[in-house]
Amino acid sequence: MENQEYFEDRIGLKLLQEKVEEIKREMAKVIIGQEKMIELMIVALLADGHVLLEGVPGIAKTLTAKMLSKLISTNFSRIQFTPDLMPSDVTGTTVFNAGNSKFEFNAGPIFSNIILIDEINRAPAKTQSALFEVMEEKQVTVDGTTYQMEAPFLIFATQNPLEHEGTYRLPEAQLDRFLFKLVINYPSVTDEFLILKNAHLRQGGKEMEGVAPVIAAQQLVGFQKVIQQVHVEDHLLTYIAEIVNKTRNHASLYLGASPRASINILKASKAFAAIQGRDFVIPEDIKAVMIPILIHRIYLTPEKEMEGISEAQIISEIINSVSIPR
């Protein structure tokens, strides 16, 4: 216990916890019944990873991303993806300035700190490819010139899982760049009652009225550095490696997870441990982030798809087949 207190004093873990709880309290004023989604989105912020939100329209995917971004004092931009969107509409273009007879770069909406991409699967592959470099390397190359993104840099993207007309399947390489894929379901009857109650009491007022930032941009960057110092025992690294390796040799899967998945599990489990107030990772932290990290990185065989088996079921099966280190 003394070591943990020393750790908190040394790197500010207690302050991180307080800020996370403050974010959760503010989010709960607007977003009802999505506590797990909100917690994992906060984990993504701290682990410096992008998030794909999947769910039917009307279940507050966009609202949650906007609300979370508003609680951080930083730049925010929103991009609505459409079939006619061009890569330059995202990254920006070089234009000729007749006044000084020079070419100048006009930055696109991707040049921000937190970006919300609505309906990401509505843009074709050419536009999706514009995100590859910036999501992985946090830089954009236009006409041979490379422009670096300012930290923090995070993308929240939404997509509808049911609509197929006018949509494009995201490339595997792009999906692999998302830390989490969070599948959001309908609220319970109790939660829906509270949603209706809030809407009634608001009497037409804006949902996010009065919401103020609780974390500064540089403070978030500092917390991201704190996360990197969370301790992980070697036997837990082996535990992660064994689970990910089993996705590559499972009879129900024709494509398993990449080493990037392993690294993301490590990063996310550190962040999850930190917001629980621990300076060390335990197996439960790893299990808590495993499904949302792997669910979009594995592909079922056609036979399993026809049987109605889900990716989450296979991941749970693999986790249960690996001995928990103690």
C-alpha positions as CSV (number, residue, x, y, z in Angstrom):
1,M,0.0,0.0,0.0
2,E,2.9,2.3,0.8
3,N,4.3,1.7,-2.6
4,Q,1.0,2.6,-4.3
5,E,0.8,5.8,-2.4
6,Y,4.3,6.7,-3.3
7,F,3.5,6.0,-7.0
8,E,0.4,8.3,-6.8
9,D,2.4,11.1,-5.3
10,R,5.2,10.6,-7.8
11,I,3.3,10.6,-11.0
12,G,-0.1,12.1,-10.1
13,L,-2.3,9.0,-10.4
14,K,-4.7,10.4,-7.8
15,L,-5.3,13.6,-9.8
16,L,-6.0,11.4,-12.9
17,Q,-8.6,9.4,-11.0
18,E,-10.3,12.6,-9.8
19,K,-10.5,14.0,-13.3
20,V,-11.9,10.7,-14.7
21,E,-14.6,10.6,-12.0
22,E,-15.4,14.3,-12.8
23,I,-15.8,13.4,-16.5
24,K,-18.0,10.4,-15.7
25,R,-20.2,12.7,-13.5
26,E,-20.6,15.3,-16.2
27,M,-21.3,12.6,-18.9
28,A,-24.0,11.0,-16.7
29,K,-25.9,14.3,-16.7
30,V,-26.6,13.9,-20.4
31,I,-25.8,10.3,-21.4
32,I,-28.0,7.7,-19.7
33,G,-27.2,4.0,-19.3
34,Q,-24.0,3.8,-21.3
35,E,-21.5,3.6,-18.4
36,K,-19.3,0.9,-19.9
37,M,-19.1,2.7,-23.3
38,I,-18.1,5.9,-21.5
39,E,-15.5,4.2,-19.4
40,L,-13.9,2.6,-22.4
41,M,-13.9,5.9,-24.3
42,I,-12.1,7.5,-21.4
43,V,-9.6,4.6,-21.4
44,A,-9.1,5.3,-25.2
45,L,-8.4,8.9,-24.4
46,L,-5.8,8.0,-21.8
47,A,-4.3,5.2,-24.0
48,D,-4.1,7.6,-26.9
49,G,-6.2,5.4,-29.2
50,H,-9.0,5.9,-31.8
51,V,-12.5,4.6,-31.2
52,L,-15.1,3.2,-33.7
53,L,-18.6,3.4,-32.3
54,E,-21.1,1.0,-34.0
55,G,-24.8,1.0,-33.4
56,V,-28.2,1.8,-34.9
57,P,-29.2,5.5,-35.3
58,G,-30.5,7.4,-32.3
59,I,-28.6,5.8,-29.5
60,A,-26.4,8.8,-28.7
61,K,-23.1,7.7,-30.5
62,T,-22.5,11.1,-31.9
63,L,-23.8,12.9,-28.8
64,T,-21.4,10.9,-26.5
65,A,-18.4,11.7,-28.7
66,K,-19.3,15.4,-28.8
67,M,-19.9,15.5,-25.1
68,L,-16.6,13.8,-24.2
69,S,-14.7,16.2,-26.5
70,K,-16.4,19.2,-25.0
71,L,-15.1,18.1,-21.5
72,I,-11.6,18.5,-22.8
73,S,-10.3,22.0,-23.4
74,T,-9.0,21.4,-26.9
75,N,-9.8,21.9,-30.6
76,F,-12.7,19.8,-32.0
77,S,-13.8,19.2,-35.5
78,R,-16.6,17.1,-37.1
79,I,-16.5,15.5,-40.5
80,Q,-19.6,14.0,-42.1
81,F,-18.5,11.3,-44.5
82,T,-20.4,11.0,-47.7
83,P,-19.9,9.0,-51.0
84,D,-18.7,12.1,-52.8
85,L,-16.2,13.2,-50.2
86,M,-12.6,13.5,-51.5
87,P,-9.3,12.9,-49.7
88,S,-8.5,16.6,-50.0
89,D,-11.8,17.4,-48.2
90,V,-10.3,15.7,-45.2
91,T,-6.6,16.5,-45.3
92,G,-6.6,19.8,-47.0
93,T,-5.3,21.2,-50.3
94,T,-2.4,23.2,-51.7
95,V,-3.7,26.3,-53.5
96,F,-2.0,29.1,-55.5
97,N,-2.0,32.5,-53.8
98,A,-2.0,35.1,-56.5
99,G,-1.1,37.8,-54.0
100,N,2.3,36.5,-53.2
101,S,2.7,34.1,-56.2
102,K,3.2,31.2,-53.9
103,F,1.5,27.9,-53.2
104,E,0.0,27.7,-49.8
105,F,-1.5,24.8,-47.8
106,N,-5.0,25.1,-46.6
107,A,-5.4,22.6,-43.7
108,G,-8.5,20.3,-43.8
109,P,-10.7,19.4,-40.8
110,I,-8.5,16.5,-39.8
111,F,-6.1,19.2,-38.4
112,S,-7.6,19.3,-34.9
113,N,-7.1,17.5,-31.6
114,I,-10.3,15.5,-31.3
115,I,-12.1,14.6,-34.5
116,L,-15.6,13.1,-34.8
117,I,-16.2,11.3,-38.1
118,D,-19.9,10.6,-38.6
119,E,-20.9,7.6,-40.7
120,I,-17.3,6.7,-41.6
121,N,-18.4,3.8,-43.8
122,R,-20.2,6.1,-46.2
123,A,-17.0,7.3,-47.9
124,P,-15.3,5.2,-50.6
125,A,-11.9,3.5,-50.3
126,K,-10.1,6.5,-51.9
127,T,-11.2,8.8,-49.1
128,Q,-10.7,6.1,-46.4
129,S,-7.1,5.9,-47.5
130,A,-6.5,9.5,-46.5
131,L,-6.9,8.4,-42.9
132,F,-4.3,5.6,-42.9
133,E,-1.3,7.8,-42.4
134,V,-2.8,10.2,-39.9
135,M,-4.4,7.5,-37.7
136,E,-1.1,5.6,-37.3
137,E,1.6,8.2,-37.6
138,K,-0.3,11.3,-36.6
139,Q,0.9,13.2,-39.7
140,V,-0.4,14.1,-43.1
141,T,1.6,14.2,-46.3
142,V,0.2,16.5,-49.1
143,D,2.1,17.2,-52.3
144,G,5.3,15.8,-50.8
145,T,5.2,17.9,-47.6
146,T,4.5,16.3,-44.2
147,Y,2.5,18.1,-41.6
148,Q,2.5,16.8,-37.9
149,M,-0.6,16.7,-35.8
150,E,-0.6,18.5,-32.4
151,A,-1.1,16.3,-29.3
152,P,-3.6,15.1,-28.2
153,F,-4.9,13.6,-31.5
154,L,-7.8,11.2,-31.4
155,I,-10.5,10.1,-33.8
156,F,-14.0,9.0,-32.8
157,A,-15.9,7.5,-35.7
158,T,-19.5,6.2,-35.9
159,Q,-21.1,3.7,-38.2
160,N,-24.5,2.0,-38.7
161,P,-24.2,-1.8,-38.7
162,L,-27.4,-2.4,-40.6
163,E,-27.6,0.0,-43.5
164,H,-25.8,-1.3,-46.6
165,E,-27.0,0.9,-49.5
166,G,-24.5,3.7,-50.0
167,T,-22.0,2.3,-47.6
168,Y,-18.5,0.8,-48.0
169,R,-16.8,-1.8,-45.8
170,L,-13.9,-0.4,-44.0
171,P,-10.5,-1.8,-45.1
172,E,-8.9,-4.3,-42.7
173,A,-5.8,-2.1,-42.4
174,Q,-8.0,0.9,-41.3
175,L,-10.0,-1.2,-38.8
176,D,-6.7,-2.3,-37.3
177,R,-5.8,1.3,-36.5
178,F,-8.8,1.7,-34.1
179,L,-8.0,0.9,-30.5
180,F,-11.6,-0.1,-29.7
181,K,-14.7,-1.0,-31.6
182,L,-17.6,-0.4,-29.2
183,V,-20.9,-2.0,-30.2
184,I,-23.7,0.0,-28.6
185,N,-27.1,-1.6,-27.9
186,Y,-30.5,-0.2,-27.2
187,P,-31.1,1.2,-23.6
188,S,-33.1,-0.8,-21.1
189,V,-36.7,0.2,-20.2
190,T,-35.5,1.9,-17.0
191,D,-32.8,3.8,-18.9
192,E,-35.2,4.8,-21.6
193,F,-37.6,6.2,-19.0
194,L,-34.7,8.3,-17.6
195,I,-33.9,9.5,-21.1
196,L,-37.5,10.6,-21.6
197,K,-37.6,12.2,-18.2
198,N,-34.5,14.3,-19.0
199,A,-35.9,15.3,-22.4
200,H,-39.2,16.3,-20.7
201,L,-37.5,18.4,-18.0
202,R,-35.2,20.1,-20.5
203,Q,-38.3,21.5,-22.3
204,G,-36.5,22.0,-25.6
205,G,-33.2,23.1,-24.1
206,K,-30.0,22.0,-25.6
207,E,-28.6,18.7,-24.3
208,M,-25.1,20.0,-23.6
209,E,-26.0,23.4,-22.4
210,G,-23.8,24.5,-19.6
211,V,-21.2,21.8,-20.2
212,A,-17.7,23.1,-19.4
213,P,-14.2,21.5,-19.9
214,V,-12.8,19.7,-16.9
215,I,-9.4,18.7,-18.4
216,A,-6.9,20.9,-20.3
217,A,-5.3,19.5,-23.5
218,Q,-1.8,19.5,-22.0
219,Q,-3.1,17.8,-18.8
220,L,-4.5,15.0,-20.9
221,V,-1.1,14.6,-22.7
222,G,0.4,14.5,-19.2
223,F,-2.0,11.7,-18.2
224,Q,-1.1,9.8,-21.3
225,K,2.5,9.8,-20.2
226,V,1.5,8.7,-16.7
227,I,-0.2,5.7,-18.2
228,Q,3.0,4.5,-19.9
229,Q,4.6,4.1,-16.4
230,V,2.0,1.7,-15.1
231,H,3.8,-1.6,-14.2
232,V,3.1,-4.8,-16.1
233,E,4.6,-8.2,-15.0
234,D,6.2,-10.4,-17.6
235,H,3.8,-13.2,-17.0
236,L,0.9,-10.8,-18.0
237,L,2.7,-10.0,-21.2
238,T,2.8,-13.7,-21.9
239,Y,-0.9,-13.9,-21.1
240,I,-1.7,-11.3,-23.7
241,A,0.6,-12.9,-26.3
242,E,-1.0,-16.4,-25.7
243,I,-4.6,-15.0,-26.2
244,V,-3.7,-13.1,-29.4
245,N,-1.8,-16.1,-30.8
246,K,-4.8,-18.3,-30.3
247,T,-6.8,-16.0,-32.6
248,R,-4.4,-16.9,-35.4
249,N,-4.8,-20.7,-34.9
250,H,-8.5,-21.0,-34.1
251,A,-10.7,-23.3,-36.3
252,S,-13.6,-20.7,-36.3
253,L,-11.4,-17.9,-37.6
254,Y,-9.7,-17.4,-41.0
255,L,-8.0,-14.2,-39.9
256,G,-6.6,-13.5,-36.4
257,A,-5.3,-10.4,-34.6
258,S,-2.0,-8.7,-35.5
259,P,0.9,-7.7,-33.1
260,R,-0.7,-4.2,-33.1
261,A,-3.6,-5.8,-31.3
262,S,-1.2,-7.1,-28.6
263,I,0.3,-3.6,-28.1
264,N,-3.1,-2.0,-27.9
265,I,-4.2,-4.5,-25.3
266,L,-1.1,-3.6,-23.3
267,K,-1.8,0.2,-23.6
268,A,-5.5,-0.1,-22.8
269,S,-5.0,-2.4,-19.8
270,K,-2.5,0.1,-18.3
271,A,-5.1,2.9,-18.7
272,F,-7.9,0.7,-17.3
273,A,-5.7,-0.1,-14.2
274,A,-4.8,3.6,-13.7
275,I,-8.5,4.7,-13.6
276,Q,-9.1,2.0,-11.0
277,G,-6.4,3.6,-8.9
278,R,-3.7,1.0,-9.4
279,D,-0.1,1.5,-10.6
280,F,0.0,-2.1,-11.8
281,V,-2.0,-4.3,-14.3
282,I,-3.9,-7.4,-13.2
283,P,-5.5,-10.0,-15.4
284,E,-8.9,-8.5,-14.9
285,D,-7.7,-5.2,-16.6
286,I,-6.6,-7.2,-19.6
287,K,-9.9,-9.1,-19.8
288,A,-11.9,-5.9,-19.5
289,V,-10.4,-4.5,-22.7
290,M,-9.9,-7.7,-24.7
291,I,-13.2,-8.0,-26.6
292,P,-13.5,-4.3,-27.8
293,I,-9.8,-4.5,-29.0
294,L,-10.1,-7.9,-30.8
295,I,-13.7,-7.8,-32.1
296,H,-12.9,-5.8,-35.2
297,R,-9.6,-7.6,-35.9
298,I,-10.7,-11.1,-36.3
299,Y,-12.8,-12.6,-39.1
300,L,-15.1,-15.6,-38.7
301,T,-15.1,-18.5,-41.2
302,P,-18.2,-18.5,-43.5
303,E,-19.5,-21.6,-41.7
304,K,-19.5,-19.9,-38.3
305,E,-21.2,-16.8,-39.7
306,M,-24.0,-19.0,-41.1
307,E,-24.3,-20.6,-37.6
308,G,-24.9,-17.2,-36.1
309,I,-21.7,-17.3,-34.0
310,S,-20.4,-13.8,-33.0
311,E,-16.8,-12.6,-32.8
312,A,-17.4,-11.8,-29.1
313,Q,-18.3,-15.4,-28.4
314,I,-15.1,-16.7,-30.0
315,I,-13.0,-14.2,-28.1
316,S,-14.6,-15.2,-24.8
317,E,-14.0,-18.8,-25.6
318,I,-10.3,-18.1,-26.3
319,I,-9.9,-16.1,-23.1
320,N,-11.5,-18.9,-21.1
321,S,-9.1,-21.4,-22.7
322,V,-6.0,-19.6,-21.5
323,S,-4.9,-20.0,-17.8
324,I,-5.1,-16.8,-15.8
325,P,-1.7,-16.0,-14.4
326,R,-1.5,-15.2,-10.7
